[in-house]
Structures are given as C-alpha cells and as structure tokens.
Amino acid sequence: MSLVESVSANGQFKLVVHETWCKGCRICVDLCPTKTLSMVESPDRWEGALVKVTDMEACNGCGICEAECPDFAITVFAEGKMKPAAGGAA
C-alpha cells in the first residue's frame, strides 16, 4: 500500500493519502474549502488521475475530505491524534 503523509509546518495537522485506495473521483478536491488537495495525472492508473496534497499550509483540519471520501483513502490527524470523521467516534 502506498501511503503519502503531508504535515503542516506547525505540526498541527497531518493528512495521509492511501494512494492505492484512491479512485480519482475528485469528491475531496471539489469539497475542500481551503483547496489543499488537487488532482494530478497518473497515467499508470486506470483512472488516469490521483489526489495529491498540494497546499498543506492551507489545511484547516476540517476533515471534510476524510468524511466524504467513498474509498476511505484520506485520513486526517490533528495534534498527533486521529480526528474522527464527521459524525463518527474516535
């Protein structure tokens, strides 16, 4: 499994993208209020694209990307602890 971790400069938030689970649906990119995520070409995947963290400093740790990803490909951590998905338990 390919995991890509991105940490904000102040260490307040961490996003983990499970690249092998991402199907390139763009839901997280379209819903991100701070435009932290973008789609990048990935010709080796049948989907042709993959989500990438492109502006980690903009991330506010809201967890919308994690909560709305249908493939559970994104995990948001806050201050070293797992942040629960919207409406979920830690």
C-alpha positions as CSV (number, residue, x, y, z in Angstrom):
1,M,0.0,0.0,0.0
2,S,1.3,3.4,-0.9
3,L,0.8,6.0,1.8
4,V,1.7,9.6,1.4
5,E,1.9,11.8,4.5
6,S,1.8,15.5,4.5
7,V,2.3,17.5,7.7
8,S,1.7,21.3,8.2
9,A,4.7,23.3,9.1
10,N,3.4,24.0,12.6
11,G,2.7,20.3,13.0
12,Q,-0.9,20.9,13.8
13,F,-2.4,18.7,11.1
14,K,-1.4,15.7,9.1
15,L,-3.1,14.2,6.0
16,V,-2.5,10.7,4.9
17,V,-3.5,9.7,1.4
18,H,-3.8,6.0,0.7
19,E,-2.9,6.2,-3.0
20,T,-3.8,2.6,-3.7
21,W,-7.3,3.2,-2.5
22,C,-7.9,6.5,-4.3
23,K,-10.0,6.1,-7.5
24,G,-9.6,9.7,-8.6
25,C,-13.3,10.7,-8.2
26,R,-12.5,14.3,-7.2
27,I,-15.0,14.4,-4.4
28,C,-12.4,15.5,-1.9
29,V,-10.9,18.1,-4.2
30,D,-14.3,19.6,-5.0
31,L,-15.4,19.8,-1.4
32,C,-12.1,21.0,0.2
33,P,-12.9,24.6,1.4
34,T,-9.2,25.6,1.5
35,K,-8.1,24.0,-1.8
36,T,-5.5,21.9,0.0
37,L,-6.0,19.0,-2.5
38,S,-5.6,18.7,-6.2
39,M,-5.8,16.0,-8.9
40,V,-2.6,15.1,-10.7
41,E,-2.2,13.0,-13.7
42,S,-1.2,9.4,-13.0
43,P,-1.0,7.5,-16.3
44,D,-0.1,4.2,-14.7
45,R,-3.6,4.1,-13.1
46,W,-6.7,3.2,-15.0
47,E,-8.4,6.3,-13.6
48,G,-5.7,8.5,-15.0
49,A,-5.6,10.8,-12.0
50,L,-4.8,10.7,-8.3
51,V,-5.4,13.1,-5.4
52,K,-2.4,14.9,-4.0
53,V,-1.9,17.4,-1.2
54,T,-0.7,20.5,-3.0
55,D,-1.0,23.2,-0.3
56,M,-0.7,21.6,3.2
57,E,-0.3,25.0,4.8
58,A,-3.9,25.9,3.7
59,C,-5.3,22.9,5.5
60,N,-7.6,23.7,8.4
61,G,-8.1,20.1,9.5
62,C,-11.8,20.2,9.0
63,G,-11.9,16.5,7.9
64,I,-14.4,17.0,5.1
65,C,-12.1,15.1,2.7
66,E,-11.9,12.2,5.1
67,A,-15.6,12.1,5.8
68,E,-16.7,12.3,2.2
69,C,-14.2,10.0,0.5
70,P,-16.2,6.9,-0.6
71,D,-13.0,4.8,-0.6
72,F,-11.6,5.8,2.8
73,A,-8.4,7.0,1.0
74,I,-7.8,10.0,3.2
75,T,-7.1,10.2,7.0
76,V,-6.8,13.5,8.9
77,F,-4.8,13.6,12.1
78,A,-4.9,16.6,14.4
79,E,-2.1,17.2,17.0
80,G,-0.9,13.6,16.8
81,K,-4.4,12.1,17.4
82,M,-6.7,10.6,14.9
83,K,-9.5,13.0,14.1
84,P,-12.9,11.3,13.9
85,A,-14.8,11.5,10.7
86,A,-17.8,13.8,10.7
87,G,-20.4,12.2,13.0
88,G,-18.1,9.3,13.9
89,A,-16.3,8.3,17.0
90,A,-12.6,8.5,17.7
